[in-house]
Amino acid sequence: MVARAARFILHAQAEAGSLCPVTMTHAALPLLQAHLPAAYADWRAGLLSDRYDAHHLPGGQKRGLLIGMGMTEKQGGTDVLTNTTRAEPLGVRAPGEPWRITGHKWFFSVPQSDAHLILAHTSRGLSCFFLPRLLPDGTRNALRIEQLKEKLGNRSNASAEVEFQDATGWLMGEEGEGVRLLLRMGGMTRFDCALGSHGLMRRALSVALHHAQQRQVMGKPLSEQPLMRLQLARQALQLEAQTALLLRLARAWSAPASETERLYARLFTPVAKFAICRAGMPFVAESMEVLGGIGYCEQSELPRLYREMPVNSIWEGSGNVMCLDILRVLQRYPACHALLQQEFEAVRGANRHVDRSWRQLRLQLRHPHEAQARDLAQELFWLASAAILLKVAEPPLADAWCALALDGRGARGPDETLAARLLLRAGAA
Ligand SMILES: Cc1cc2nc3c(=O)[nH]c(=O)nc-3n(C[C@H](O)[C@H](O)[C@H](O)COP(=O)(O)OP(=O)(O)OC[C@H]3O[C@@H](n4cnc5c(N)ncnc54)[C@H](O)[C@@H]3O)c2cc1C
């Protein structure tokens, strides 16, 4: 997961339009393996391949395969219990058997996927179905694309509105288990949203840095003007903190056998999705400003990055949904409190901003209020990233982040020595 996270970030830096099918296919693999082992065996090579195979053939005959996800209906994306799509058994009523699916999905990204995992109601509750685009005999499944969405960004990745008219889907897991199964998939895709936003931010900063080094203003490159240097260094510092947390999180995802690491992944995935995806929009705007007027024009990449950025904080559960999820995790798993204690006590005394913030957070955690969940999520991100940097980064860098993130009086940012190092690490020549 750590190597994959690094590659996913690089993928986002190069081209974000193809991240959605990559993340959904990756997240679908464990579900398919656990609940439709025969289909998994038939499709495995194509699903693991990095080829895009556009042939109109049943899955088993293709060299590259994609899987999408269909939960959201018109009346609710967060509240999937309001789904109206229905499923009836075509024969035997059992997991792994084919069912007839009738209904719609209002957001159905990558409609060219070879299959989607969708939610539909049986008489026993909301259930998960594997809905291939082509049936095993090669005929089309009864899935009708009504139209493609006109989106703000993410336009190179199609998202459709679809109707199922007596389509065929194979039941995955037990009836009524659908939300639980798709939320498991959602954990992974939420992590990828944070990685994707981080990659887009890295791209934006590298474009800004490149420009700042070339552009001469009043006889000197922009990157050597003290005010601009500080601005770029603060951005680079923000990325250092995000990278540290994301790769720590990837390590937690890699160790499902460890209860502590599983809990870390469960708690800090929504924290990272909330805080990093939310930070992306102002970050790209600031990078745009570095380029001046041309940053606002399509010749620079920044307008496209700017339009792309909000999607990661909306899909796979929007900001508030992440914050409510964090509250749920804290309530459902009391061991979270011991985990936080362990994380933050391990760096006690290393930085006064961290010590003070941890004291305040501990009080807040005694009676967390729903209306304060956004502040809580943000604080958890700042503290967790600060704690990791205090453990692994050079002290001036860690201290600069602690001050920038946690000193309520508005810290100035890195000094010149650190700024030079940060900009070098961020790719300055
Ligand atoms: C480009 C794009 C592609 C997408 N692709 C897919 C796809 O392939 N498959 C799929 O299933 N879905 C897809 N979606 C849908 C996406 O997952 C949903 O839009 C998202 O989950 C939010 O659901 P909603 O639009 O119904 O908003 P709502 O559920 O109506 O939420 C609206 C707002 O209210 C907030 N909110 C919700 N509940 C609460 C609460 N209790 N307290 C406070 N605030 C709350 C939310 O955080 C959100 O900000 C896609 C969306 C986009 C933008």
PDBQT file of the ligand as one rigid body, heavy atoms in Angstrom, charges set to zero:
ROOT
HETATM    1  C1  LIG A 501     -18.097  13.751 -10.586  1.00  0.00    +0.000 C 
HETATM    2  C2  LIG A 501     -18.877  12.831  -9.710  1.00  0.00    +0.000 A 
HETATM    3  C3  LIG A 501     -18.873  11.471  -9.984  1.00  0.00    +0.000 A 
HETATM    4  C4  LIG A 501     -19.590  10.613  -9.155  1.00  0.00    +0.000 A 
HETATM    5  N1  LIG A 501     -19.562   9.276  -9.441  1.00  0.00    +0.000 NA
HETATM    6  C5  LIG A 501     -20.284   8.429  -8.682  1.00  0.00    +0.000 A 
HETATM    7  C6  LIG A 501     -20.327   7.037  -8.969  1.00  0.00    +0.000 A 
HETATM    8  O1  LIG A 501     -19.658   6.551  -9.874  1.00  0.00    +0.000 OA
HETATM    9  N2  LIG A 501     -21.094   6.235  -8.204  1.00  0.00    +0.000 N 
HETATM   10  C7  LIG A 501     -21.832   6.716  -7.178  1.00  0.00    +0.000 A 
HETATM   11  O2  LIG A 501     -22.513   5.937  -6.532  1.00  0.00    +0.000 OA
HETATM   12  N3  LIG A 501     -21.828   8.027  -6.867  1.00  0.00    +0.000 NA
HETATM   13  C8  LIG A 501     -21.076   8.890  -7.597  1.00  0.00    +0.000 A 
HETATM   14  N4  LIG A 501     -21.065  10.237  -7.294  1.00  0.00    +0.000 N 
HETATM   15  C9  LIG A 501     -21.983  10.730  -6.286  1.00  0.00    +0.000 C 
HETATM   16  C10 LIG A 501     -21.333  11.143  -4.987  1.00  0.00    +0.000 C 
HETATM   17  O3  LIG A 501     -20.785  10.058  -4.311  1.00  0.00    +0.000 OA
HETATM   18  C11 LIG A 501     -22.423  11.872  -4.196  1.00  0.00    +0.000 C 
HETATM   19  O4  LIG A 501     -22.751  13.051  -4.911  1.00  0.00    +0.000 OA
HETATM   20  C12 LIG A 501     -21.976  12.203  -2.787  1.00  0.00    +0.000 C 
HETATM   21  O5  LIG A 501     -21.848  11.031  -2.026  1.00  0.00    +0.000 OA
HETATM   22  C13 LIG A 501     -22.970  13.149  -2.086  1.00  0.00    +0.000 C 
HETATM   23  O6  LIG A 501     -24.276  12.682  -2.219  1.00  0.00    +0.000 OA
HETATM   24  P1  LIG A 501     -25.435  13.653  -2.751  1.00  0.00    +0.000 P 
HETATM   25  O7  LIG A 501     -24.971  14.278  -4.035  1.00  0.00    +0.000 OA
HETATM   26  O8  LIG A 501     -26.702  12.915  -2.803  1.00  0.00    +0.000 OA
HETATM   27  O9  LIG A 501     -25.499  14.797  -1.690  1.00  0.00    +0.000 OA
HETATM   28  P2  LIG A 501     -26.330  14.784  -0.237  1.00  0.00    +0.000 P 
HETATM   29  O10 LIG A 501     -26.272  13.386   0.239  1.00  0.00    +0.000 OA
HETATM   30  O11 LIG A 501     -27.616  15.379  -0.555  1.00  0.00    +0.000 OA
HETATM   31  O12 LIG A 501     -25.425  15.705   0.589  1.00  0.00    +0.000 OA
HETATM   32  C14 LIG A 501     -25.372  17.127   0.371  1.00  0.00    +0.000 C 
HETATM   33  C15 LIG A 501     -24.468  17.761   1.408  1.00  0.00    +0.000 C 
HETATM   34  O13 LIG A 501     -25.001  17.528   2.709  1.00  0.00    +0.000 OA
HETATM   35  C16 LIG A 501     -24.005  17.029   3.561  1.00  0.00    +0.000 C 
HETATM   36  N5  LIG A 501     -24.649  16.153   4.544  1.00  0.00    +0.000 N 
HETATM   37  C17 LIG A 501     -25.217  14.946   4.322  1.00  0.00    +0.000 A 
HETATM   38  N6  LIG A 501     -25.697  14.448   5.480  1.00  0.00    +0.000 NA
HETATM   39  C18 LIG A 501     -25.432  15.351   6.444  1.00  0.00    +0.000 A 
HETATM   40  C19 LIG A 501     -25.691  15.419   7.839  1.00  0.00    +0.000 A 
HETATM   41  N7  LIG A 501     -26.303  14.432   8.500  1.00  0.00    +0.000 N 
HETATM   42  N8  LIG A 501     -25.263  16.502   8.522  1.00  0.00    +0.000 NA
HETATM   43  C20 LIG A 501     -24.627  17.522   7.896  1.00  0.00    +0.000 A 
HETATM   44  N9  LIG A 501     -24.367  17.514   6.576  1.00  0.00    +0.000 NA
HETATM   45  C21 LIG A 501     -24.760  16.440   5.850  1.00  0.00    +0.000 A 
HETATM   46  C22 LIG A 501     -23.015  16.313   2.676  1.00  0.00    +0.000 C 
HETATM   47  O14 LIG A 501     -21.723  16.299   3.303  1.00  0.00    +0.000 OA
HETATM   48  C23 LIG A 501     -23.058  17.181   1.427  1.00  0.00    +0.000 C 
HETATM   49  O15 LIG A 501     -22.137  18.222   1.564  1.00  0.00    +0.000 OA
HETATM   50  C24 LIG A 501     -20.328  11.115  -8.078  1.00  0.00    +0.000 A 
HETATM   51  C25 LIG A 501     -20.315  12.506  -7.806  1.00  0.00    +0.000 A 
HETATM   52  C26 LIG A 501     -19.591  13.346  -8.607  1.00  0.00    +0.000 A 
HETATM   53  C27 LIG A 501     -19.587  14.806  -8.295  1.00  0.00    +0.000 C 
ENDROOT
TORSDOF 0
